[in-house]
């Protein structure tokens, strides 16, 4: 009796970008059963500010990882790792990049999580879209074996886009994939990937924009560092990191900061947090909703925040602006303030 050979099974890390899309397709075309995995850390760029801010209205309001999975015709598993990921952000073994991005530790962590999932679900190997030399911290020739070893994936980690420049992996030796049908891309240029996408008839894909994580952004990292420096301990919750993505952040006094909405979409987003924070809203003139994040906020702090909020309203040049203000759990009060017109200290703006 002829033994029926089991179809090899792989799990692909799907970020939503072109590289992971091409890497997955390269293995799919060889007859391997592939499913995708996407990890939610809370620091993802896509789907948050793009959906909230009017200046991003030309960008698709979609989860790119789900969209890529749909284009490839594969199942996608989205896994929340917000809590588990904290130690990577707070205590990266391999340190940070230019900002607060723990890129190498992040990749090791995600491949490890994918390897654990693959073992539990009886999958044979892992696919990533890594390319040697594409990212200065996590995608270097020297770091490729570090990721494989420290994640525990070892020879079960396949990088189809640069495989020809790396030692043969288990999937290649076992004949699950043909090494000759894999690629040897290197460097930061995306032209080879774009040419491959065109050859495969892939016309739509997310454009690379310097990373898909807010931790690589200098402005965001500065605000996160400020949050840590004004908290009793260096930690964060999901709401903290979501609010850092939205609004104009000012710290007029050491014990509190202001999150000032810049447009209607941000006003609507911050409305969901109003019960948890002290807040200010201009009512006589069109203007922002402002949240005050801190402890021990006094009536005097509220008046200062109201004057600053009025500065960002349509009543900036008015003699006075009427505002609603409230502390958490307390009744809304009405006050009239003169908008702040003097130059704000540069240290206030985060």
Phi, psi and omega in degrees: 000132181283129179284132178277122181281130179289136177295128178298150185233132180229149173247131183252132173285114184253111178271335186107355180268178184292320184299312180293329177295313181291319180299320179292316180297324180300328180272323176302319183292348179262011174086012178276141173282120183238136169236152183260158175223137181225129184257128179265115180258341187097344182262008182294143179280310187295150173081357180247279180297328178299324182279335186269314192270139181296329182294345178256016187295341179279350182269145181299135178270079185213160169273111186296329178295316177296321181295317178298315179300321178296316180298324182275346181074036180239161177281140178241132176253117178259123187240126179281118179237024184308311182288314182296332185281345185304318183295330177295316182288319187278328186222062182290123180302320184264007175082181182263163172275217182296332180238230178257032182268112179271060195303314182292314178299323179298312181295318178300315181299314184290322176293322177298315179297320179295321179295319177298316179297317181298319180295317181294325185262008178062047173258153190269325182203175187240142179243135170231163180264022182297146177227128181303127175086002184280323178237137189291339184255313188256345183239065174242157180304322182290332183270344181303310178291332178295316179298313181298317184287310186287338177280340184087359180284328178049236186281000177269005178262116182248130176245088188301331185282339178230018187303326184290346177261004183238160177300153180299139180257172180302314180303327179286316181294325181282351181081013178289327174227154179263117182302327181294341179263007176262185191232170181231046181287144174215162174087177187272343181293137178264004183301318178299320179293320179294323177294320178295318178301317179297319180296327180270004178077021177270110184258331183247130176197160180293132180282135177297138183219041174079023176117154183246020184230132180296338181292345176276351184270127184297319181295316180295316181298323178296319179291324177292319178298321177297318179301313180296321184288345180247017175245155179299330179222157181277090184207180176198159172243168182302318179300323179301310186285336174288318181291334177293342181276348192236140170084177175265125184255125180231144174237089182284335177221152189300329187269358174206156173234163180248140172245107187256118179297141182258346180197176188302318180300321179287325174302312181298321179294314183291337176306325181293346182252001190297327181292339185266347186232158163294147184211161178225139175219124176287137183238336179279338179224146177301133183189188189277162162266133182236130174259145176248118183253112179166178179248151176069033180288129185256166174304324178295322176297319179298320180293320177297316179297324179293320179295319179292317178300319179297328177300327182265010180260177176291349180264021183306322181266000181285160178292322178211155179230132179275134182228154165259136178225153178199147170265157182305127177078004181247164183292150178288136178242155179250138178214154177246127184229155172272125180303141177291122181248339179293155182296129179284141176304139183298333180289346180289323186279122181271000000 
